[in-house]
Amino acid sequence: MISRIERGEASPTAQLLARLCSALGTTLSRFFAPDEQASQPLLRREDQRIWRDPGTGYLRRSVSPDGMGSPVDIVEVEFPPGATVVFGPQQFDDGQTQHLWLLEGRLTMTTDATTHLLEPGDCLFMRLADAHSFHNPHGERARYAVILHRSKV
C-alpha cells in the first residue's frame, strides 16, 4: 500500500495514516507538520494546512502555528453525515492525550468500551493510545476541535 501511495495510485485513509504513524511512533499532527520550522505565532486561516480523508470525506485543518515549541496541537475537523472512522489502539503509550470539543452537530464517540453521545459544547478527554471510533449517524455535519497534548501527563 505504501508503494501505491508513493506512485500516486492510492490515497491513504485516516485509519491507514494512523496505523502508519503508530508504527513510526508519531501522531497525525506531527505527520502533517512541515519540515521547516515556522517562527510566527500567528497562523492565518488561509495558511492552515488541510487534508481530506478519501474514505469518509472528513476535512482536517491544522490550526496551531508550527515551530513554537508548544506540546499542544489544535486541529479542526468537519465530519460529514453518516461517516465513521475507527482508530485502533496505538502501539506507543507515552501519555499523549487529546480533548475533543464538539462545536456543531452531534457525534457518537466510542473510546475503549464506552460510548458517548456528544452535543454541541461537550468535551471528551481521551488517551491517544486507546482505540477510538468517531461516528456521525445524523443528517448534519459535525464540526469539532481536537486539542492534542504531546507531553506526558
C-alpha positions, -999 to +999 in steps of 0.1 A: +000+000+000+028+024+008+043+019-027+009+025-043+006+058-023+042+068-033+033+061-070+001+082-067-022+052-073-039+054-040-048+080-013-043+069+023-073+070+046-072+084+081-072+048+096-042+038+074-023+070+083-030+065+120-016+029+118+015+041+099+020+069+124+016+045+153+042+021+138+066+051+134+059+063+170+044+096+159+010+113+157-011+125+128-004+161+139+033+156+137+029+137+104+012+167+088+036+192+103+060+208+077+097+200+079+106+237+082+101+254+115+078+284+114+087+313+136+054+333+135+030+329+164+000+338+141-012+313+116-040+328+094-068+305+084-059+307+047-024+295+055-035+265+077-029+230+062-059+210+053-063+173+044-094+154+032-098+117+041-105+100+008-125+072+026-150+094+045-146+129+031-138+144+066-118+175+065-088+180+089-074+215+094-042+221+113-049+252+133-018+256+155+013+276+143+043+253+138+077+258+154+065+275+186+078+247+209+044+240+223+034+205+233-002+213+222-016+209+187-051+221+177-070+206+148-104+215+135-124+187+119-155+188+097-171+153+099-198+145+073-232+129+080-230+091+080-192+090+083-174+066+106-136+065+114-121+039+137-086+043+151-072+012+167-051+013+198-017+030+192+014+009+197+030+036+219+017+048+252+038+078+262+009+096+279-002+117+250-038+129+254-065+147+234-097+166+241-125+165+216-146+197+219-178+195+197-186+228+182-215+219+159-237+189+152-238+157+171-212+129+173-211+094+188-177+086+202-166+052+214-134+050+234-124+016+246-157+000+256-176+033+265-199+051+240-206+088+245-232+108+227-218+143+222-238+175+218-225+210+209-203+223+237-194+189+251-158+180+256-144+144+258-110+136+272-092+106+256-058+090+258-042+088+223-031+052+229-067+040+233-089+028+205-115+054+193-145+053+170-159+085+156-194+082+141-219+107+128-252+089+123-270+122+120-282+143+089-259+173+095-221+176+097-203+176+130-176+202+135-151+198+164-117+208+177-092+183+188-067+196+213-037+172+213-012+173+242+020+156+233+038+157+266+034+130+293+007+138+318 
